[in-house]
């Protein structure tokens, strides 16, 4: 949006203070200046009628934007544009790149590349580093990510990282539950622990038990572990290839119940793009791209009455914003104007050939959903409308700049 158009208002049904309210949002420069039940006389109106919902933009705490030696799978540019098309304006990128981010120099390079190429705001994770590099790494990395191959070294790092934000891919082979138990036992002294892509009912039970000891442990879930089971795709190698593996329908039900009762903190995509040739090969790599469909899928289930819409919205907006300690995630005066508008009346079938991401496949192909984002606003700038990108210039901020 040009400088002369940096004051305008959105008018319609707004998710405001955990409820839907008909009102006007005055946006000026990067921020929400004022909210009123009466339209503003001195600002250009953009009206949304029946069926449209004006929501805080999504925040995805778990993406893989590849690039570097895997730029044939996804680039920072294509991944961040995919996020915008999905109504998501802030992401946390994971460090299992090629080469992996296990050195300070690579972490710095990743930060510089995001600053130059990303169309959304961002934060980074680092894998465990040489102990001498940890202090400086905190300038660039929001947190430290431990994969299965890193878990053996976790006891050595606890004393160095106990005040840092730690994220865990808790998995020993095909076994998530034992790995979750191991992580919980090792991190008693750690102040901020997040278990990524939790997929098992028993894992949730173990984490909830640990939380009763006043420990700060966050649970993140994905769309595929929430809605897909082994029984659904037992003969499809490409869809079965994901880490952690797809679980049972009983586990799906447990995740849905845990979202509704407030035990789940975050919904994240674990956006994992690959080339279509790789995914259809004899040994398909794990993961799926979901940035453009995560909000439609979850909101569709909410509108069907299966999920609590307020809990769903919190899991991809205010909860991750509070975790990141940034002024986003809610529609509130003084906060950044990061907003997405979705259309509840427009049902469509998921067609990965139309994705913005370079990864043109999905385990949700053919699913009929609604709530497609029709507008995405990043810090007051309207960057996406009905399939069209309105900016060609990356202008991201890191999460450290957004407090």
BELBEL-V196288 format. One record per residue. N is the residue number from 1. RES is the residue in three letters. PSI is psi in whole degrees, 0 to 359 (NA if undefined). OMEGA is omega in radians with two decimals (999 if undefined). D_CENTER is the distance of its C-alpha to the mean C-alpha in Angstrom with 2 decimals. Layout:
BEGIN
n->{N N}
res->{RES RES}
psi->{PSI PSI}
omega->{OMEGA OMEGA}
d_center->{D_CENTER D_CENTER}
END
This chain:
BEGIN
n->{1 2 3 4 5 6 7 8 9 10 11 12 13 14 15 16 17 18 19 20 21 22 23 24 25 26 27 28 29 30 31 32 33 34 35 36 37 38 39 40 41 42 43 44 45 46 47 48 49 50 51 52 53 54 55 56 57 58 59 60 61 62 63 64 65 66 67 68 69 70 71 72 73 74 75 76 77 78 79 80 81 82 83 84 85 86 87 88 89 90 91 92 93 94 95 96 97 98 99 100 101 102 103 104 105 106 107 108 109 110 111 112 113 114 115 116 117 118 119 120 121 122 123 124 125 126 127 128 129 130 131 132 133 134 135 136 137 138 139 140 141 142 143 144 145 146 147 148 149 150 151 152 153 154 155 156 157 158 159 160 161 162 163 164 165 166 167 168 169 170 171 172 173 174 175 176 177 178 179 180 181 182 183 184 185 186 187 188 189 190 191 192 193 194 195 196 197 198 199 200 201 202 203 204 205 206 207 208 209 210 211 212 213 214 215 216 217 218 219 220 221 222 223 224 225 226 227 228 229 230 231 232 233 234 235 236 237 238 239 240 241 242 243 244 245 246 247 248 249 250 251 252 253 254 255 256 257 258 259 260 261 262 263 264 265 266 267 268 269 270 271 272 273 274 275 276 277 278 279 280 281 282 283 284 285 286 287 288 289 290 291 292 293 294 295 296 297 298 299 300 301 302 303 304 305 306 307 308 309 310 311 312 313 314 315 316 317 318 319 320 321 322 323 324 325 326 327 328 329 330 331 332 333 334 335 336 337 338 339 340 341 342 343 344 345 346 347 348 349 350 351 352 353 354 355 356 357 358 359 360 361 362 363 364 365 366 367 368 369 370 371 372 373 374 375 376 377 378 379 380 381 382 383 384 385 386 387 388 389 390 391 392 393 394 395 396 397 398 399 400 401 402 403}
res->{UNK UNK UNK UNK UNK UNK UNK UNK UNK UNK UNK UNK UNK UNK UNK UNK UNK UNK UNK UNK UNK UNK UNK UNK UNK UNK UNK UNK UNK UNK UNK UNK UNK UNK UNK UNK UNK UNK UNK UNK UNK UNK UNK UNK UNK UNK UNK UNK UNK UNK UNK UNK UNK UNK UNK UNK UNK UNK UNK UNK UNK UNK UNK UNK UNK UNK UNK UNK UNK UNK UNK UNK UNK UNK UNK UNK UNK UNK UNK UNK UNK UNK UNK UNK UNK UNK UNK UNK UNK UNK UNK UNK UNK UNK UNK UNK UNK UNK UNK UNK UNK UNK UNK UNK UNK UNK UNK UNK UNK UNK UNK UNK UNK UNK UNK UNK UNK UNK UNK UNK UNK UNK UNK UNK UNK UNK UNK UNK UNK UNK UNK UNK UNK UNK UNK UNK UNK UNK UNK UNK UNK UNK UNK UNK UNK UNK UNK UNK UNK UNK UNK UNK UNK UNK UNK UNK UNK UNK UNK UNK UNK UNK UNK UNK UNK UNK UNK UNK UNK UNK UNK UNK UNK UNK UNK UNK UNK UNK UNK UNK UNK UNK UNK UNK UNK UNK UNK UNK UNK UNK UNK UNK UNK UNK UNK UNK UNK UNK UNK UNK UNK UNK UNK UNK UNK UNK UNK UNK UNK UNK UNK UNK UNK UNK UNK UNK UNK UNK UNK UNK UNK UNK UNK UNK UNK UNK UNK UNK UNK UNK UNK UNK UNK UNK UNK UNK UNK UNK UNK UNK UNK UNK UNK UNK UNK UNK UNK UNK UNK UNK UNK UNK UNK UNK UNK UNK UNK UNK UNK UNK UNK UNK UNK UNK UNK UNK UNK UNK UNK UNK UNK UNK UNK UNK UNK UNK UNK UNK UNK UNK UNK UNK UNK UNK UNK UNK UNK UNK UNK UNK UNK UNK UNK UNK UNK UNK UNK UNK UNK UNK UNK UNK UNK UNK UNK UNK UNK UNK UNK UNK UNK UNK UNK UNK UNK UNK UNK UNK UNK UNK UNK UNK UNK UNK UNK UNK UNK UNK UNK UNK UNK UNK UNK UNK UNK UNK UNK UNK UNK UNK UNK UNK UNK UNK UNK UNK UNK UNK UNK UNK UNK UNK UNK UNK UNK UNK UNK UNK UNK UNK UNK UNK UNK UNK UNK UNK UNK UNK UNK UNK UNK UNK UNK UNK UNK UNK UNK UNK UNK UNK UNK UNK UNK UNK UNK UNK UNK UNK UNK UNK UNK UNK UNK UNK UNK UNK UNK UNK UNK UNK UNK UNK UNK}
psi->{135 162 325 349 32 14 116 174 143 135 126 201 114 139 104 121 48 24 167 126 135 118 180 138 118 123 129 128 236 353 163 112 318 152 133 151 354 138 152 136 338 25 141 128 138 109 141 123 204 135 346 141 132 114 159 143 154 153 117 115 6 92 158 101 15 257 199 233 357 29 348 344 315 152 166 321 308 322 318 327 325 320 313 316 335 7 21 131 357 134 156 122 145 156 8 53 182 106 156 152 82 14 148 319 325 324 316 318 319 317 314 319 319 320 326 331 340 139 1 164 157 161 161 155 155 147 169 135 173 137 328 343 353 316 312 330 331 342 331 331 129 326 179 132 129 121 177 318 348 345 330 334 357 314 330 333 343 315 333 331 14 341 358 166 119 137 138 129 94 101 128 102 240 3 108 318 315 323 320 316 319 313 315 321 327 340 27 325 356 141 342 101 131 128 117 155 58 133 357 141 318 327 317 319 316 319 317 325 318 326 332 347 22 35 143 98 123 145 127 136 161 164 321 324 342 321 349 144 166 324 329 329 36 339 10 101 321 318 326 338 94 151 128 161 155 149 214 168 328 320 321 312 320 321 315 315 322 327 312 330 4 8 341 131 318 142 123 157 331 45 110 84 145 165 153 327 319 315 335 8 177 332 74 137 158 145 167 158 131 9 325 352 353 315 313 318 309 320 327 315 328 316 338 352 6 326 150 115 327 320 320 310 318 323 337 11 278 322 308 327 318 321 318 344 50 156 61 183 348 156 104 141 133 343 162 141 75 109 145 146 127 154 109 345 341 98 141 156 134 122 100 342 343 2 152 322 154 344 107 55 162 142 351 15 130 349 138 121 169 196 38 131 128 346 138 132 126 113 50 345 124 110 349 131 118 47 353 133 131 9 144 7 113 137 58 159 147 160 336 339 356 3 NA}
omega->{-3.10 -3.08 -3.11 3.14 -3.05 3.04 -3.11 3.14 2.99 -3.09 3.13 -3.14 -2.98 3.02 -2.96 3.12 3.03 3.08 3.11 -3.03 3.01 -3.09 3.10 3.11 3.09 -3.12 3.12 -3.04 -3.05 -2.89 2.95 -3.04 -3.09 3.08 -3.06 3.02 3.10 3.13 3.11 -3.07 -2.96 -3.14 3.13 -3.13 2.96 -3.00 3.06 -3.05 -3.06 3.09 3.12 3.06 3.10 -2.99 2.90 3.11 -3.11 3.06 -3.08 -3.06 -3.02 3.08 3.06 -3.09 2.95 -3.09 -3.12 -3.10 3.10 -3.11 3.04 3.09 -3.09 3.01 3.07 3.13 -3.08 3.12 -3.12 3.06 3.05 3.10 3.14 3.13 3.11 3.13 -3.08 -3.05 3.11 -3.13 2.93 -3.09 -3.09 -2.94 3.14 3.11 3.03 0.05 -3.12 -3.11 3.12 3.07 -3.10 -3.10 3.12 3.07 3.10 3.14 3.13 3.13 3.13 -3.14 3.09 3.13 -3.10 -2.88 -2.99 3.07 3.06 3.06 -2.92 2.89 -3.10 2.93 2.99 2.91 3.08 -3.07 2.92 -3.05 -3.11 -3.09 -3.00 -3.06 3.14 3.14 -3.13 3.09 -3.01 -3.07 3.06 -3.12 -3.12 -3.06 3.09 3.05 -3.12 -3.11 -3.13 -2.97 -3.13 -3.11 -3.07 -3.14 3.14 -3.05 -2.98 -3.08 3.14 -2.96 -2.99 3.08 -3.12 3.04 -3.08 3.14 -3.04 2.84 -3.02 -3.10 2.97 -3.05 3.09 -2.98 3.07 -2.97 3.13 3.13 3.07 3.13 3.10 -3.14 -3.13 -3.14 -3.09 -2.95 3.13 -3.08 -3.06 -3.01 -3.02 -3.05 3.07 3.06 -3.08 3.05 3.09 -3.00 -3.04 3.09 -3.10 3.09 3.11 3.13 -3.13 -3.14 3.12 3.09 3.12 3.13 3.14 3.07 3.13 3.07 3.12 -3.12 -3.08 3.08 3.07 3.06 -3.11 3.06 -3.08 3.10 3.10 -2.94 -3.11 3.08 3.09 -3.12 -3.09 -2.98 -2.95 -3.11 -3.08 -3.07 -3.09 -3.12 3.11 -3.08 3.10 3.13 -0.13 3.14 3.02 -3.04 -3.08 3.07 3.08 3.09 3.07 -3.12 -3.14 3.11 3.13 3.11 -3.12 3.01 -3.06 3.14 3.02 -3.13 3.13 -3.10 -2.98 2.87 3.14 -3.07 -2.85 -3.10 -3.01 -3.07 3.03 3.03 -3.14 3.12 3.10 -3.03 3.13 -3.10 3.12 3.13 -3.06 3.10 -3.03 2.96 -3.08 3.00 -3.08 -3.06 -3.04 -3.05 -3.05 -3.14 3.07 -3.11 -3.08 3.13 3.07 3.10 3.09 -3.13 3.03 3.14 -3.12 3.13 3.09 -3.03 3.14 3.11 3.13 -3.11 3.12 -3.07 3.08 3.11 -2.99 3.14 3.09 3.10 3.10 3.09 3.14 -3.08 3.12 -3.12 3.08 2.99 3.04 3.03 -2.97 -3.14 3.14 3.14 3.05 3.11 3.02 -2.94 2.94 3.10 -3.12 -3.10 -3.10 -3.10 -3.03 3.08 -3.14 3.08 -3.12 -3.11 -3.05 3.09 3.14 3.14 3.00 3.08 3.09 -3.10 -3.01 3.08 3.13 3.01 -3.12 3.13 3.11 3.10 3.09 -3.09 3.05 3.05 3.04 3.06 3.12 3.08 3.05 -3.12 3.12 -3.14 3.05 -3.13 3.06 -3.00 -3.06 3.10 3.02 3.07 -3.12 3.05 -3.05 3.08 3.05 -3.06 3.04 3.11 -3.02 2.92 3.02 -3.12 3.11 -3.13 -2.94 -3.12 999}
d_center->{24.79 28.12 29.47 32.01 29.40 27.20 28.45 27.67 26.75 24.54 26.53 25.50 23.83 21.30 19.03 20.90 21.37 19.94 22.14 22.77 25.45 27.34 27.41 27.19 24.72 26.47 24.41 26.21 25.08 21.54 21.80 22.43 26.15 27.32 26.68 29.73 31.04 33.44 32.62 33.20 36.31 35.48 32.08 31.28 29.97 27.18 27.68 25.64 27.82 27.67 24.63 22.14 19.61 18.53 15.23 13.19 10.61 6.96 4.89 1.42 4.14 5.21 6.69 10.46 12.14 15.51 18.25 21.41 23.35 20.70 20.60 22.03 18.74 16.41 16.84 14.90 16.39 15.65 12.01 11.48 13.71 11.87 8.81 11.63 13.22 10.37 10.52 7.52 9.29 7.64 5.88 7.24 9.41 11.29 15.10 16.57 17.65 21.25 22.83 20.60 19.86 22.48 24.70 24.58 25.77 22.90 20.34 22.26 22.33 18.58 18.28 21.07 19.66 16.37 18.70 20.79 18.51 15.05 14.88 11.89 11.82 10.67 11.28 12.68 13.63 17.15 18.91 22.00 24.49 28.20 28.96 30.65 27.52 25.22 26.44 25.88 22.52 21.23 21.80 19.16 16.75 14.55 15.03 16.68 15.43 18.07 18.31 21.10 23.54 22.93 23.47 27.23 27.12 25.06 28.29 29.43 26.39 26.08 28.72 27.22 23.61 24.18 23.04 19.93 16.34 16.39 13.85 15.51 15.48 18.27 20.44 24.14 24.91 24.03 24.13 21.03 23.06 25.50 22.87 21.10 24.61 25.38 22.39 23.26 26.88 26.27 24.10 26.43 26.92 23.31 21.91 18.13 16.88 13.56 13.94 11.14 11.08 14.14 16.23 19.68 21.51 23.52 20.63 19.55 23.24 23.65 20.78 22.15 25.56 24.54 22.98 26.45 27.68 25.76 23.19 19.72 17.59 14.03 12.90 9.52 9.91 8.95 10.66 13.32 14.37 14.57 16.66 18.36 21.18 23.66 26.26 24.52 24.33 27.03 28.66 25.81 25.31 22.48 20.35 21.62 20.47 17.21 16.72 17.16 19.46 19.14 20.99 23.41 23.48 24.41 21.17 19.25 21.37 20.80 16.99 17.62 20.30 18.26 15.61 18.67 20.46 17.74 17.42 13.69 11.68 7.97 6.46 3.87 5.42 7.32 8.19 11.79 14.26 18.00 21.14 22.59 25.69 23.97 22.21 25.60 27.58 29.43 26.89 23.46 20.68 17.85 14.56 13.40 11.55 9.51 7.63 10.80 11.44 8.75 9.87 13.45 13.66 12.73 14.75 17.54 17.92 17.98 20.66 22.56 22.83 21.19 18.22 18.57 16.99 16.93 15.14 12.49 12.00 12.06 9.35 6.68 9.07 11.93 11.10 8.36 10.77 13.60 12.28 11.96 15.22 14.62 16.37 13.57 11.97 15.43 18.15 20.83 23.70 23.24 19.45 17.74 17.91 14.31 14.79 14.21 17.12 17.08 20.26 21.01 24.30 23.24 22.76 22.01 21.87 18.94 20.54 18.70 21.66 20.47 16.95 16.42 14.84 17.79 17.00 19.01 18.61 16.78 17.73 17.45 20.08 22.47 20.57 21.57 19.00 19.06 16.98 16.39 15.22 18.53 17.82 15.15 16.34 15.26 17.46 20.15 20.33 20.09 18.44 18.15 20.57 21.25 20.23 21.70 20.20 22.28 21.80 22.67 22.31 19.28 19.30 16.27 16.35 15.06 13.65 17.22 18.61 16.68 18.30}
END
